[in-house]
Amino acid sequence: MSVKTAIACLLSIIAGIILRTDAAGNIITVYYPPDKTVMEFGLLNISLGMPIHAADFIEVKSNHGLRQKIVPGSENICFTFTLEPGMNNIEIIASKEGQVVDTSVIGVFRRSDLISAYRKPPPGYVKSAFHSGDNEKCEQCHTLKPSENDRMPLNLAQIKRDSKDSGQLKPGSTCYSCHKGIMKYTYVHGPASVWSCLSCHDADAIPTYKVKVTDTEVCFSCHTEQKSSWYSKKFIHGPVNMGKCAICHNPHASDYPFHLNKPSWDLCITCHYEKRTGLHVLGDTFSSKGHPTRGKPDPVRKGKELNCASCHDPHASDFPHLWQFDVESLLELCKKCHGDKKVR
């Protein structure tokens, strides 16, 4: 055996020893998020480090049954993972040639105002402000500070001209490379769809990019007509009155119309749980079955399915119980659909 071959074999053996030693400790280094992190929204950016060629396959799975498969192409691996409300125990499994070489588990709690059990994080879980931390590894590939382009007034025409992907806006935003996962949703909020992130987020805030004011202050800076209309009404729905638009709407993107966090009926009964049977309509009087609240065509809103918003305004109303119609009693409300005159 030549000296060159012997040295190559020796180096291979040493590399194997190092790899096995790391496997007993950590081949996978999780740069972000740290364990016991609290998140508010459903997309989590995960950043990993791993020695090149240490693994040829990575599987990511959670206790909710969500899975993601990744073939690493470099020693730094970044991807977006979907979170469910509540506790997400995320297991990252690295394999090489079919053999598991390392695993890492991180706990992420997705807080939600919609569900009482998920409003308060478990002990020891805290929010982690990525942009205010030490991101030296990430800065090797990503620009993490706003550019002049980010701060410029929105120019949709220019964004379209600069777009490289047909049918998809790809502006010169520093946010795009990490947060482009929001574009996979069916409905993307206007500012997010054109990457005008600083319309809502403050680059000079502490922590960086924090939205410093309440939901309604941010939302009503654009939705001025809604502010004027809703706050002129006699009755205002709780979330609107508390300045908590994000209880019902996702400010970035959603798979449901109006950027709702859930389908309309499911969203309402999350808080109004006792109304899920429909028995609150006539159920305590002459009808033991009550009145359906879904699964039927809406007799007034043609082409739409009956749901809570068929009778109730989810934001504000001048009429009792946030009714959609100009009525003062339940009987008058019934006549809107079951009488001769069927107008809003």
C-alpha positions in Angstrom: 0.0 0.0 0.0 1.4 3.4 -1.0 1.9 6.1 1.6 -0.8 8.3 -0.2 -3.3 5.4 0.0 -2.4 4.8 3.7 -2.9 8.4 4.6 -6.3 8.5 2.8 -7.4 5.4 4.7 -6.3 6.9 8.0 -8.1 10.1 7.3 -11.3 8.1 6.4 -11.0 6.2 9.7 -10.5 9.4 11.7 -13.5 11.0 9.9 -15.6 8.0 10.8 -14.5 8.2 14.5 -15.3 11.9 14.5 -18.7 11.3 12.9 -19.6 8.6 15.4 -18.4 10.8 18.3 -20.6 13.7 17.0 -23.5 11.3 16.5 -23.3 10.5 20.2 -23.4 14.2 20.8 -24.7 16.5 18.1 -24.4 16.2 14.4 -27.4 18.5 14.1 -27.0 22.0 15.4 -30.3 23.9 15.6 -29.6 27.6 15.0 -33.2 28.6 15.2 -35.6 28.3 17.0 -34.3 27.6 20.5 -36.1 24.9 22.5 -39.2 26.1 24.4 -40.1 28.9 22.0 -43.4 30.7 21.7 -44.8 31.6 18.3 -47.9 33.5 17.3 -48.4 32.4 13.7 -48.5 29.2 11.8 -45.2 29.3 9.8 -41.9 28.6 11.5 -38.6 29.1 9.9 -36.1 26.5 11.0 -32.4 26.9 10.5 -29.9 24.0 11.0 -26.2 23.4 10.8 -24.7 20.0 9.9 -21.2 18.9 8.8 -21.2 18.4 5.0 -21.8 14.8 4.0 -22.7 13.9 7.6 -26.2 13.0 6.4 -27.9 12.5 3.1 -31.5 12.7 4.3 -33.4 14.7 6.9 -37.0 14.0 8.1 -38.9 16.5 10.2 -42.1 15.5 12.0 -44.3 16.8 14.8 -46.7 15.3 17.3 -49.5 16.6 15.1 -48.5 14.2 12.3 -47.0 16.9 10.1 -44.0 15.7 8.1 -41.3 17.2 5.9 -38.5 15.6 4.0 -35.3 17.3 3.0 -32.2 16.3 1.1 -29.4 18.5 2.5 -27.3 20.3 -0.1 -24.9 22.2 2.2 -23.9 22.5 5.8 -26.6 25.1 6.5 -30.2 24.0 6.0 -33.1 26.4 6.2 -36.8 25.5 5.6 -40.3 26.5 6.7 -42.4 24.2 8.9 -46.1 24.5 9.6 -47.3 24.8 13.2 -50.6 23.8 14.7 -52.1 25.8 17.7 -50.7 24.6 21.0 -47.7 22.4 21.6 -45.6 21.3 18.7 -42.8 18.8 19.5 -40.7 18.9 16.4 -38.3 16.0 15.8 -35.5 16.4 13.3 -34.0 13.1 12.2 -30.8 13.0 10.2 -29.9 9.8 8.3 -27.1 8.6 6.1 -27.4 5.6 3.8 -30.6 4.6 5.6 -29.1 4.7 9.1 -30.1 7.4 11.7 -27.0 9.3 12.7 -28.6 12.0 14.9 -31.9 13.4 16.1 -32.9 16.7 17.7 -36.2 17.7 19.3 -37.4 21.2 19.9 -40.6 22.3 21.6 -42.5 25.2 20.0 -45.7 26.5 21.5 -48.0 28.2 19.1 -50.1 30.6 21.2 -53.6 31.4 20.1 -56.2 33.8 21.5 -58.9 31.6 19.9 -58.6 28.7 22.2 -58.4 29.2 26.0 -56.0 26.3 26.5 -53.5 27.8 24.1 -53.5 31.4 25.3 -50.9 30.9 28.1 -47.6 29.2 27.2 -46.3 26.4 29.5 -43.7 27.4 32.2 -40.3 28.1 30.7 -41.6 28.8 27.2 -40.8 32.3 25.9 -40.9 34.3 22.7 -37.7 34.3 20.7 -37.1 37.4 18.6 -35.0 36.0 15.7 -34.0 39.4 14.3 -32.8 40.6 17.7 -30.6 37.6 18.3 -27.1 36.5 17.3 -27.6 35.5 13.6 -24.0 35.4 12.5 -24.5 32.1 10.7 -27.5 33.3 8.9 -25.9 36.5 7.8 -23.5 34.5 5.7 -26.3 33.9 3.2 -29.1 36.3 4.1 -29.4 40.0 4.5 -31.2 40.5 7.8 -31.3 44.3 7.9 -33.7 46.4 5.8 -32.4 47.9 2.6 -33.4 51.2 1.1 -35.7 49.3 -1.2 -37.6 48.0 1.9 -38.1 51.5 3.2 -39.2 53.0 -0.1 -42.9 53.6 -0.9 -44.6 50.7 -2.5 -44.3 50.6 -6.3 -46.3 47.7 -7.6 -45.4 48.4 -11.2 -41.7 48.3 -10.4 -42.1 45.0 -8.5 -43.8 43.4 -11.5 -41.0 44.5 -13.8 -38.4 43.2 -11.5 -40.2 39.9 -11.0 -38.2 36.9 -12.2 -40.8 34.2 -11.7 -43.8 34.3 -14.1 -47.0 34.8 -12.2 -45.2 35.3 -8.8 -44.0 38.6 -7.4 -40.4 38.4 -6.4 -39.3 41.8 -5.3 -36.0 43.0 -3.9 -37.2 42.6 -0.3 -34.8 41.4 2.3 -37.7 39.4 3.8 -38.5 37.3 0.7 -35.7 34.7 0.9 -36.8 33.5 4.4 -40.5 34.3 4.4 -41.6 33.3 0.9 -43.5 30.4 2.4 -46.5 32.7 2.9 -47.1 32.6 -0.8 -48.2 29.0 -0.7 -51.5 30.0 0.8 -54.7 30.6 -1.2 -55.3 34.1 0.2 -52.3 36.5 0.9 -52.9 39.8 2.5 -52.2 42.8 0.3 -49.0 44.2 2.0 -47.6 40.7 2.4 -48.3 39.8 -1.3 -46.2 42.6 -2.6 -43.6 42.3 0.3 -44.3 45.7 1.7 -43.5 44.3 5.2 -42.5 47.7 6.7 -46.1 48.9 6.1 -46.9 47.0 9.4 -43.5 46.1 10.9 -41.1 48.6 12.4 -37.5 47.9 11.5 -36.3 50.3 14.3 -38.4 48.7 17.0 -37.1 46.6 19.9 -37.3 43.7 19.3 -36.6 44.3 15.6 -39.6 44.3 13.3 -42.1 44.2 16.1 -45.5 45.7 15.4 -45.5 48.2 18.2 -49.2 49.1 18.2 -52.4 47.1 18.6 -53.9 45.2 15.7 -56.6 47.8 15.0 -54.2 50.7 14.8 -52.2 48.9 12.2 -55.2 47.5 10.3 -57.2 50.8 10.3 -54.3 52.7 8.9 -55.4 51.1 5.6 -58.9 50.0 6.3 -60.2 53.5 7.1 -63.7 52.9 5.8 -64.2 49.9 8.1 -63.0 51.9 11.1 -65.5 54.7 10.3 -68.4 52.3 9.7 -67.8 49.9 12.6 -67.2 52.4 15.4 -70.3 54.4 14.4 -72.5 51.3 15.3 -74.3 50.7 18.5 -72.9 47.2 19.0 -69.3 46.1 18.4 -68.1 42.5 18.4 -65.6 41.8 21.2 -62.4 41.2 19.1 -62.9 44.5 17.2 -63.7 46.4 20.4 -60.5 45.0 22.0 -58.3 45.8 19.0 -57.6 42.2 18.3 -58.2 41.7 14.6 -55.7 38.8 14.5 -57.9 36.7 16.7 -60.0 36.0 13.6 -57.8 37.2 10.7 -54.3 36.2 9.8 -52.4 39.4 8.9 -50.1 37.5 6.4 -52.0 34.7 4.6 -54.6 32.1 5.0 -56.4 29.3 3.1 -59.8 30.8 3.9 -61.6 33.9 2.5 -61.0 37.2 4.2 -57.8 35.7 5.6 -59.7 34.0 8.4 -57.8 31.7 10.7 -60.5 29.0 10.2 -63.5 28.5 8.0 -66.2 31.0 9.1 -68.5 28.6 11.1 -65.6 26.8 12.8 -64.1 30.2 13.7 -67.3 31.4 15.4 -67.9 28.2 17.4 -64.3 28.2 18.7 -65.4 31.0 21.1 -69.1 30.5 21.0 -68.8 26.8 21.7 -72.3 26.4 23.1 -73.8 27.6 19.7 -72.4 24.7 17.7 -75.6 22.7 17.7 -77.8 25.5 16.4 -80.2 25.1 19.3 -79.7 28.7 20.3 -82.1 29.5 17.4 -85.6 28.4 18.5 -84.1 25.4 20.4 -85.5 26.6 23.7 -89.0 27.2 22.4 -91.1 25.1 19.9 -88.4 23.3 18.0 -86.4 20.7 19.8 -84.0 20.4 16.8 -83.4 24.1 16.6 -82.3 25.9 13.5 -79.4 24.8 11.2 -76.4 27.1 11.3 -74.6 25.4 8.4 -74.9 22.8 5.7 -77.8 24.6 4.0 -77.9 27.2 1.2 -78.3 30.8 2.4 -81.7 32.0 1.3 -80.6 35.6 1.2 -77.0 35.5 0.1 -77.5 33.6 -3.1 -74.8 31.1 -3.9 -73.4 31.0 -0.4 -73.7 28.5 2.4 -75.7 29.3 5.5 -73.4 30.1 8.4 -73.3 32.4 11.5 -72.6 35.5 9.3 -75.9 34.9 7.6 -77.7 36.4 10.6 -74.9 38.1 12.6 -72.3 40.7 11.5 -68.9 39.6 12.8 -67.7 43.2 13.3 -70.5 45.6 14.3 -74.2 46.3 14.0 -76.9 48.8 15.0 -79.2 45.9 15.9 -79.3 43.5 18.9 -77.1 40.4 18.9 -75.1 42.0 16.0 -77.9 41.1 13.6 -77.2 41.7 9.9 -80.8 43.0 9.4 -82.7 46.1 10.4 -84.8 44.3 13.0 -85.5 44.6 16.7 -86.9 41.1 17.5 -86.3 37.5 16.6 -89.6 37.2 14.8 -88.7 40.1 12.5 -85.4 38.4 11.9 -87.1 35.1 10.9 -89.3 36.9 8.4 -86.3 38.1 6.5 -85.9 34.5 5.2 -89.2 32.9 5.9 -91.5 35.7 5.0 -92.6 37.1 1.7 -89.9 39.7 1.6 -86.4 38.5 1.4 -84.1 41.5 1.3 -81.1 42.4 3.4 
